[in-house]
Amino acid sequence: CARAARHFSEDELPLGDERQTPDDYVRQVSATTGLPHVLVRRNMSKIGGVMSEMKDVLAGLTRNLDLRILDEGFGEASGQPLSFFPRTQLLGVVLPNNSPGVHSLWIPAVPLKIPLVLKPGSSEPWTPFRVIQALIKAGVPREAFSFYPTDHAGAGEILRRTGRGMVFGDALSTGVWKDDPRVEVHGPGYSKIVIGEDCINEWEKYLDVMVTSIADNGGRSCINASAVWVPSRATEISEALAERLSRIVPRDAADEAAQLAPF
C-alpha cells in the first residue's frame, strides 16, 4: 500500500489508452464533481496518507493482531490461541459522488486479501479507478478488482451477490439495506453541534469549530454538521455564523482559496 500511495500521488498512471498525471486527475475530478482543485488535492492527500500508514490502520482494525495470523489462519494473541477465516470471498462497494476522500474506507480490504467489486459513483469514477491502477502498479493482482460503472439495479445486484458490502448514498438508496447485517450503510450525515448550559456563555471559543464542521470540504462530507443546537443565545450565534459563512464566496475552480463546490 505504501508503494501504491507513491504511484497514486506522484507517478503517471495508465488510465484507458492514455497516461494521466496527478494534475490531469485533479482537473478531471473537479470537472465532473464541482469540487475546487484545492479540495480535490486535499482528498487525494488523505487517500495517499491512508495507504502510506496502512500498517497502523490494520493495527487499529485488528487490535494489534500479529498479521501473520491472516496469512497462516491461526496463531496466538496474549497467550490465547486464535484462528482466522474471512467472512466473505468478495466485498461489494457501492460508492458515492460527494467526495474522493471516502475511497480510503475500502482500501484496507486489499491488504486483508479480500477481492473487491466496486460500483463507482456516476460523477466520480476517476478516484476508485486511479486507486485500482496504483495498487496494480504496486503489485496487487488485477484479478483482485472488479469495476462496474452500472446503474441502481446493477448496484443492488452487486450487494446481493457479494458476501459482504458497503453502500453510500441518500436515505432512499441506503434504506433498502439498513436491516441487512451483511451490508455496512453510509447514509446521509446527521452530525450536530451541541453546546450545553455549561459552555453557552463561552460560545465564541467554539465558533471556529462550528464553521469548520459546517463548511469544510465544501460541506459535502457525510460528517459535516447540519445543525447547531443551543439552550440560549441562538440569535447571537446565528448572526456570527452567518457573518463567517458569508465570507465563503464562489471562486474559480483553480483558485487556492476556493471552498465551494458549485454543483
C-alpha positions in Angstrom: 0.0 0.0 0.0 2.9 2.4 0.7 4.2 1.8 -2.9 0.6 2.3 -4.2 0.5 5.6 -2.3 3.6 6.9 -4.2 2.1 5.9 -7.5 -1.3 7.5 -6.7 0.3 10.7 -5.6 3.3 11.2 -7.8 3.6 8.9 -10.8 1.8 8.9 -14.2 -0.7 6.1 -14.3 -2.1 4.4 -17.4 -5.8 5.1 -17.5 -7.5 3.7 -20.5 -5.4 4.4 -23.6 -3.6 7.4 -22.1 -1.2 8.2 -19.3 -2.6 10.6 -16.7 -0.7 12.8 -14.3 -2.0 13.8 -10.8 -2.7 17.3 -12.3 -4.9 15.7 -15.0 -6.7 13.7 -12.4 -7.4 16.9 -10.3 -8.9 18.7 -13.3 -10.9 15.7 -14.2 -12.5 15.2 -10.8 -13.1 18.9 -10.5 -14.9 19.0 -13.8 -17.4 16.3 -13.0 -17.9 16.8 -9.3 -17.6 20.6 -9.0 -15.0 20.3 -6.2 -12.3 23.0 -6.5 -8.8 21.8 -7.2 -7.6 22.6 -3.7 -10.2 20.3 -2.2 -9.5 17.5 -4.7 -5.8 17.6 -3.8 -6.6 17.6 -0.1 -8.8 14.5 -0.5 -6.1 12.9 -2.7 -3.6 13.5 0.1 -6.0 11.8 2.6 -6.1 8.7 0.4 -2.4 8.6 0.0 -1.9 9.1 3.7 -4.2 6.1 4.5 -2.2 3.9 2.1 1.1 5.1 3.5 0.0 4.4 7.1 -1.8 1.1 6.3 0.3 -0.7 9.0 -1.2 1.5 11.7 -4.7 1.3 10.1 -4.5 -2.5 10.2 -3.3 -2.4 13.8 -6.4 -0.4 14.7 -8.8 -2.7 12.8 -7.3 -5.9 14.2 -6.4 -4.6 17.7 -2.7 -5.1 17.0 -3.1 -8.7 15.8 0.0 -10.4 14.5 -0.7 -10.1 10.8 1.0 -13.4 10.2 -2.3 -14.9 11.6 -4.1 -13.5 8.5 -1.7 -15.5 6.3 -1.5 -18.7 8.2 -5.0 -18.8 9.6 -4.1 -19.4 13.2 -1.7 -18.2 15.9 -1.7 -16.7 19.4 -2.5 -13.3 20.9 -1.8 -12.5 24.6 -1.3 -16.2 25.1 -4.7 -17.2 23.7 -4.9 -19.4 20.6 -6.7 -17.7 17.7 -7.9 -18.8 14.2 -8.8 -16.5 11.3 -11.0 -17.0 8.3 -12.6 -14.4 6.1 -16.3 -13.9 6.4 -16.6 -13.3 2.7 -14.8 -14.1 -0.6 -15.8 -10.7 -2.1 -16.5 -7.2 -0.8 -19.1 -5.3 -2.8 -18.9 -1.5 -2.5 -21.4 1.0 -4.0 -19.5 4.3 -4.0 -20.7 7.9 -3.7 -20.2 11.1 -5.8 -19.8 13.6 -3.0 -16.0 13.5 -2.2 -13.0 11.5 -3.2 -11.8 11.0 0.4 -14.4 8.3 1.2 -12.5 5.9 -1.0 -9.9 5.5 1.8 -12.6 3.3 3.6 -12.5 0.3 1.3 -8.7 0.3 0.7 -7.9 -1.9 3.8 -9.7 -4.8 2.1 -6.7 -5.1 -0.2 -4.0 -6.0 2.4 -6.7 -8.1 4.1 -6.7 -10.1 0.8 -10.4 -9.7 0.1 -11.2 -9.1 -3.6 -13.3 -6.0 -4.4 -16.3 -5.5 -6.6 -16.7 -1.7 -7.0 -19.6 0.3 -8.4 -18.3 3.9 -8.8 -20.5 7.0 -8.5 -21.6 8.3 -11.8 -19.9 11.7 -11.3 -16.8 10.4 -9.7 -15.5 7.1 -11.2 -12.0 8.6 -11.5 -10.7 8.2 -8.0 -11.6 4.5 -7.4 -10.2 3.6 -10.9 -7.0 5.6 -10.2 -6.6 3.8 -6.8 -7.0 0.4 -8.5 -4.4 1.3 -11.1 -2.0 2.4 -8.4 -2.5 -0.8 -6.5 -2.0 -2.9 -9.6 1.2 -0.9 -10.4 2.4 -1.6 -6.8 2.0 -5.4 -7.4 -1.6 -6.4 -6.4 -3.1 -8.9 -8.9 -5.5 -7.4 -11.4 -7.9 -10.2 -10.6 -8.5 -8.8 -7.2 -10.6 -5.9 -8.7 -13.9 -5.8 -10.5 -15.1 -2.3 -11.6 -18.7 -1.9 -12.8 -19.9 1.6 -13.7 -23.5 0.5 -13.6 -27.0 1.8 -12.6 -29.0 1.4 -9.4 -30.2 -2.1 -10.5 -26.6 -3.1 -11.0 -25.6 -1.7 -7.6 -28.3 -3.8 -6.0 -27.1 -6.9 -7.8 -23.5 -6.4 -6.6 -24.7 -6.1 -2.9 -26.9 -9.2 -3.2 -24.2 -11.4 -4.9 -21.2 -10.5 -2.6 -20.9 -11.9 0.9 -20.3 -8.5 2.5 -21.0 -5.0 1.2 -20.7 -1.2 1.8 -23.2 1.2 0.4 -23.0 5.0 0.3 -26.0 7.2 -0.7 -29.1 9.1 0.3 -31.8 7.8 2.7 -33.8 6.3 -0.2 -30.9 4.3 -1.7 -29.4 3.1 1.5 -32.7 2.5 3.3 -33.2 -0.8 1.4 -30.1 -2.2 3.1 -30.3 -0.8 6.6 -31.6 -4.1 8.1 -29.2 -6.3 6.1 -26.4 -7.4 8.5 -24.1 -8.2 5.5 -24.1 -4.5 4.4 -22.5 -1.6 6.1 -24.6 1.5 5.4 -23.1 5.0 5.0 -26.1 7.2 4.6 -26.8 10.9 4.9 -25.0 12.7 7.7 -26.8 13.6 10.9 -23.9 15.3 12.7 -24.9 18.0 15.1 -23.0 20.5 17.2 -24.5 20.6 20.7 -23.5 23.4 23.2 -24.6 22.8 26.7 -25.6 25.1 29.5 -22.1 24.9 31.0 -20.4 26.3 27.8 -23.0 28.5 26.2 -21.7 31.8 27.7 -18.3 31.0 26.1 -19.7 30.1 22.7 -17.2 32.4 20.9 -14.5 29.9 21.8 -16.2 27.3 19.6 -17.0 29.5 16.6 -14.1 28.2 14.5 -15.1 24.6 15.3 -18.7 25.3 14.2 -17.7 27.0 10.9 -15.2 24.2 10.1 -17.7 21.5 10.9 -20.3 23.1 8.7 -18.2 24.2 5.7 -15.1 22.1 5.5 -14.6 20.1 2.3 -17.3 22.2 0.6 -19.9 21.0 3.1 -20.0 17.7 1.1 -18.8 15.2 3.7 -21.4 13.0 5.4 -19.9 14.1 8.7 -20.5 17.8 8.0 -22.7 19.4 10.7 -26.2 20.0 9.6 -27.4 21.9 12.7 -26.2 23.7 15.9 -28.3 23.0 19.0 -28.1 25.6 21.8 -30.1 26.2 25.0 -29.9 30.0 24.6 -28.1 32.9 22.7 -29.3 31.4 19.4 -29.6 34.8 17.7 -26.0 35.8 18.6 -24.6 32.5 17.4 -26.6 32.5 14.2 -25.5 36.0 13.3 -21.9 35.2 14.0 -22.1 32.0 11.9 -23.8 33.9 9.1 -21.1 36.6 9.1 -18.3 34.0 8.9 -20.0 31.7 6.3 -20.9 34.7 4.1 -17.2 35.2 3.6 -17.2 32.0 1.6 -17.9 33.2 -2.0 -17.7 31.5 -5.4 -14.3 31.4 -6.9 -12.6 29.9 -9.9 -12.1 26.1 -9.6 -8.3 26.6 -9.7 -8.3 29.3 -7.0 -6.4 28.1 -3.9 -8.9 30.0 -1.7 -11.9 28.2 -3.2 -14.1 26.5 -0.7 -17.4 25.9 -2.5 -18.4 23.1 -4.9 -20.8 24.9 -7.5 -22.9 21.8 -8.1 
